[in-house]
Amino acid sequence: MSTLSANPVTIAEPALVTALVPNWLGDVAMCTPALRALRTCFPHARIVAVGRGGSTALLADAAFIDDTVTVPGRGAFVDLLRLRFNWPHARPDLAVVFPHSARAALMARVLGARQTIGYDRGGRGWLLHHRREPHRESGRIAPVYMAEEYLGLVAALGAKDDGRGLELGVDPEADAAIASQLTGDGPLIGIAPGAAFGPSKRWLPERYAAVADALREQVNARPLLLTGPGEEDTRDAVLAASRHGLLQLEGPGSIARLKAAINRLDLLIGNDSGPRHVAIAFGVPVICIMGPTKPVYSCGPYEKGAVLRVDVYCGPCQQPTCATDHRCMTRITAGSVVEAAIAHLGDRVAG
């Protein structure tokens, strides 16, 4: 029987905790304070992160995770049954369900978790042993910074926020490979023009190119273009519009190499997407170009840099595709981004 848990949930020290983690890379990064709080709360437990390939790859090398298990992004119920039969661990004592979906809650049950906890959303409460009320204002579910939402879930178990913010690890081999490619003088600036959510989150490629060119000319910067699978058109558009070109990583792309590259940046310039939150986890300043997203979801106290956005009558719409003229993004100029970047490079361009 489910219990609606506004009060603490008492659970005996678990031997195995499964954490069903979010799907989007940025959300996974924002989930790391909660995962680290679980580790502190249950120091003797084995903690296994379960999620899609990108999510588990992002958590690889994290000190607070013992193992990861990758699951298909979508599929029929039979795929969940296969996961149960191929599950490489014992029956979980506790499953923490961070995503809001019914599928994630069902997955925790299929794995045989003795106790499950998650937010009571989308009619899935009956799948959870312990239901946590989402944040509400005037009786309606209201957005909060995602890291705070995830911390609020594990707080019901007695897991406390240590205030250290987002945290990720780097694979030593990937780091060595990336380091050998990024030698040179001048500030290393990542340019991340993609956004998996949809085109509404993407600033114009030609403006990214203009920013990269201006920073190369004004502060001897080394712009590094960071794009992933499915972003080939965006990558090509930036390169075609650039007068001076941008650095690109050699070799096959991977989350491990992306983390290693971002960890070495002096600054990241990009949309409100995964690389932004990866950079925050590594303490790298970010110039975030934000359009249709409600800032409360993704703007937290751990970020260094600046968020550039303009208020428009139709936003923030939270829609993947713009229904008008994309004014929330087109009204952000290349000059304003260059100015913010130079201001936050600080000592790297002093004198």
Sequence and secondary structure as in RCSB ss.txt:
>XXXX:A:sequence
MSTLSANPVTIAEPALVTALVPNWLGDVAMCTPALRALRTCFPHARIVAVGRGGSTALLADAAFIDDTVTVPGRG
AFVDLLRLRFNWPHARPDLAVVFPHSARAALMARVLGARQTIGYDRGGRGWLLHHRREPHRESGRIAPVYMAEEY
LGLVAALGAKDDGRGLELGVDPEADAAIASQLTGDGPLIGIAPGAAFGPSKRWLPERYAAVADALREQVNARPLL
LTGPGEEDTRDAVLAASRHGLLQLEGPGSIARLKAAINRLDLLIGNDSGPRHVAIAFGVPVICIMGPTKPVYSCG
PYEKGAVLRVDVYCGPCQQPTCATDHRCMTRITAGSVVEAAIAHLGDRVAG
>XXXX:A:secstr
  EE SS       SEEEEE  SSHHHHHHHHHHHHHHHHHSTTSEEEEEE HHHHHHHTT TT SEEEE  SS 
 HHHHHHHHHT  S   SEEEE S  HHHHHHHHHTT SSEEEE  TT GGG SEEE   EETTEE    HHHHH
HHHHHTTT    S        HHHHHHHHHH  SSS EEEEE   TT GGG   HHHHHHHHHHHHHHH  EEEE
   TT HHHHHHHHHH SS  B   S   HHHHHHHHHT SEEEEESSHHHHHHHHTT  EEEE  SS HHHH  
TT  EEEE    TT     SS SS  HHHHTS HHHHHHHHHHHHGGGG  
